[in-house]
Amino acid sequence: MANPALPPRVRRRRMDRLIGTAPLPRGTRVERVMAGGVPTEWIVPPGVKTDAVLLYLHGGGYAAGSFATHRLVAERVAQTAGVRALLPAYRLAPEHRFPAAVDDAMAVYRWLIEEYGADPARVVVAGDSAGGGLTIALAVLVRDAGLPLPRALVCISPWTDLAGTGETMRTKAGKDPCFTPEDLHLQAREYLGDADPTQPLASPLYADLRGLPPLLAQVGEDELLLDDARRLVERAQAAGVDATLEVWPGLWHIFATQGTFPESRQAMQRLGSFLGNRLAPIPAVHTRAEKTATSSLS
């Protein structure tokens, strides 16, 4: 997450400059589309299955994050899972407070399965930090709307409790190199305004998790949000969800996205394998546009 003491535009520029400069691997294709009214990018690594889709929800505390900061992260997850990625630029706080990010994620998911025609059994959803919490909130909203759920979920260091009640908010203070409890509190207020921080779609730790798809949460042992991930998985398991927690010793917030040291690469490989292994066998499917074109030729 970016420093919440800085103005939002400054934070976003800094994030773009600091982590948005790495080039994509050669052969990766990027295409900008509007998905349900939300600016979105298709990111297609070479050699992946094009009928399977990773919907990737970026982090940044709901106030930062962009195509520039997360294009490479989405590509890495997609490449390891063997699929292509769809990366939305959802609206950011404080200009657009809760539930704008949730609404945009839902609009993109609806577009993907209802307009684009993707098979939900060939769709997986993942996100980091705030995007990890948004991944769970989206799944809850999809379930409650009666829409087909995605095949699997991955949360990287998810922020699931904006009320900040986890024990590790205290015990890991001073160990977490990324931010302080005060940083998280300020970031939560910026996103929520006067809204209740325990609303399930803002803090999915408090949501009814029954019926959600298989879930993997990865978290560093030394981060403030350790209990956000741990309690999420415990509550998901209690609700009957196939949920797995990985706590990586001595590591920090969203370490898996960095890809610059062995543990980061190992964690990325594990989450990619988790997603890839849970995708249904490849059926003979076509997008809605392809079906229309085929019928017009017959």
N, C-alpha and C positions, 0 to 999 in steps of 0.2 A: 504494500500500500504506500501511497505518497504521504508526505508530511502534511497533516491536516491543518497545521498552523499557517501554511502558505495559501494564498488565493488559489481558487480552483484552476484558473487558466495557467498560472505559473506551475502548479503541480503537473498539469497535463503536458506542458511543454517540456518540463524536466524529465518526465517519464519517457516521452517520445524520444528525447535526445539521448538519454542514458541507455535505454534498452530497446530502442526501436531502429537501430542502425544495422543489425546483423542481416546479411543477405540470406535469402532462401536457397536451399540446395538447387543445383542446376537441374533443369527439367521440370521444376514445379510450376504449375499453371495457376494463375490468379484471375478471377473474373468478378467484377463488381455487379451486384444485382440489388433490386429492391424486393425484400421479402416481407410481405404483409405490411408494407409501408416503412420498414426498418432498413437502413443501409446495411448491406451484408456482403461478405466476400465468399465465393467458392475458392477453396485452396486444394489443389489436386496434386499430390506428390506423384512422381512417375511410377507406373507399374501397379497402382492400387486398384481395388475393385471399385468401379464407378457406380454400382447400384447400391452400395452401402454408404451411409452418411454419419459422420460425427458432427453433432451440433455442439460447438464449443463456446462457452460463456466466460468471458474474460473477467479477471479480477481488477482491483484498483479501488476498493473501498466504496464502490458505487459512485465515485466522484471522478475517477480517472480511468485510464485504459482505453485502447484504441486498436485499429487495424495495425498501426505501426508497432505497438508494444507487444501484441499477442499473435501476430501472423505466424511468426516462427514457432511459437509454442503450439499453436493449433496444428501446424504442419508436422511437428515432431510426434504429437499424439496420433494424428491421422496416419502417418507413415508406419509407426509401430503397430497400429491396429489393422493396417492394410486397407484403409478406407479413405475417402475424401472428406474434407472438413467444410463446414458452413459456419462462418464467424460473424455474428451480428455486432454492429456498433450501437448498442442500446443507449437510450437517453441517460444522462448523468446528472447527479445531484451537484450543487444545490438548485440548479436551474430546474431540474425535474426530479422531485422527491418521490419517495415510495407512494404508490406502487408502480411508477413508470417503468422501471427495469423489468419487473415481473410481467407487466402488460406487454412490453416489447418482446420478451422471450416467448410468451405465449403466442403473439402474433406471428413470429417467425416459425414456431412449431406448427401452427395451423396452416400456414402457407406451405410448409414443407410437405405435409401429408395430404392436405385438401386441394391445393392448387398445383403444386409441382407433381404430386402423385407418388411420393416416396412411400415404400412399404414400411410401416412402423416396426416390423420385425427386423428390418435392416437399418434401423436408426438407433444410435447410442448418443448419450449426452454426457458431457464432462465440463468441468470448470475449476478454476483455482481461486482460493480466498473468497472474496465476495461472490465470484462466479460459481464457487462450490456450493455456497448457500443457495444461490439462485437456481442451480441445477436441481436441488431438492424441492424448492418452492415451485418450480415449473412442473415437476413430476406430480406434486400434490394437486396443482391446479388442473393439469391434464386429466388426472384421475377423476377429480370432482366434476369436471365438465363432461364426463362420459366419453372422452376421446380415447383412441387406442394409445397405450403407453409405449414409450421406447423400450428397446430390448435390455439395456443396461445403463447404469449411472456410475460415473467416477467423480469423486470430490478430492481435490488436492488442497490440503490445509484449509478446509472449509470454515467460513465464518457463519455459524448457524445460530448464535445466541447474541443478538445485538443488545440484550440487557446486561451482558457481561458477568454472568453469575458463576462461570466455571472456576473451580478451585485453582487451576493453573494460571488464571489471570493474576493471582497473587504469588503463587509459588515459582512461576517462571519469570516474574518481573526481574529484570537485571540480567537474565540469561538470554532472552530473546533479542537478537541483534537488529531486528527489523522495526519494532515499535514498542511503545509503552502502553499500559492500560489506559492512560489519559488520551493517548492518540486514538485508540479504538473508540473511546467514549465520544470524543469530538466527531469522529467520522460517522458514528451511528446517529448522532443528533443531526448532522448535516444531511444525511439521507432521510431520516424519519421526520424531521421537524418536530411537531407535537404529537405524532402518532405513537401508539403504545409499542414499545420495543419487543413485546412478547406476542404480537400478532403472528400467526403461523406463517403467513407468506413473507413476512419480514425476517422472522427468526424461525426457520423450519424445525428447529429443535423442539418447538412446542406444537408442531403439527401432528395430526393423525397420520401415521406413516403406513398404515395397513394397505396391502396390495401394491406397494411400489416394486419396481423391477430390482433385479440383483444390483448390489451396491458395493463399491470398493472405495474406502476412504484412506488416503495416505497423509501422514502428518509427521513433522519432526518432533523429536523428544523434547527439544529445548524451546518450543514456541508457546506463546500465550494461548493460542487457540487449540492446544492439545486436547483440552476437555471438550471443546466444541465438537471435535471429531469423535472423541471417545464416547461421549454421551449420545451423539447422533446414532452411532452404530449400535450401542446398547439398546436404545429405544426402538431402532429399526428391527433388531433381532427379537425384541419382546413383542413386536407387532407382527412377527412371522415373516419378515423380509430376509432374504438371503444376503446378509450384510457382512462384510469383512473389513477389519481395521488393520492397517500396517503402521506401526510406530517405528520410525527410523532413529536409532540411537545417535545422540549428539548433533542432530541436524536441526535446521531452522525452517522458517516459513517459506512455503512454495519452493523448497530446494529442488524438487523433481523437475521443475520447469527450466532449470538453468543449463543443464546438459554439459557442464564444463568440468565435472569430476566424476569418478567412478560410481559413487552412490546415486548421484543424480541420474546418470545414464541407466543404472540398474532399475531404479524406481520407475523411470519412463518405460523401460522395456516391460516391466511387470504390469503396469496399468494398460499398456497397449495390448499385451497378451490377454489380459482380463476382458477387455472389450472385444477383441477379435474372436476369442473363443466362445463368446456368448451370442454372437450373431448367428442367425438361422442360416441353414444351407442356402446357397444362392438359387433363388427361383427364377423362372423366366418372366421377369417383370419389365414393364416399360413405364416411362413417365407419362403423365396425362397428355403432354404435348406430342409424344411419340405415338400414343394410341390414336389421337385425333388425326395425325398425319397418315398413319397406316390405314385407318378407316376411309379416309378421303381418297386413297388410291385404289381401294377395292371396289 
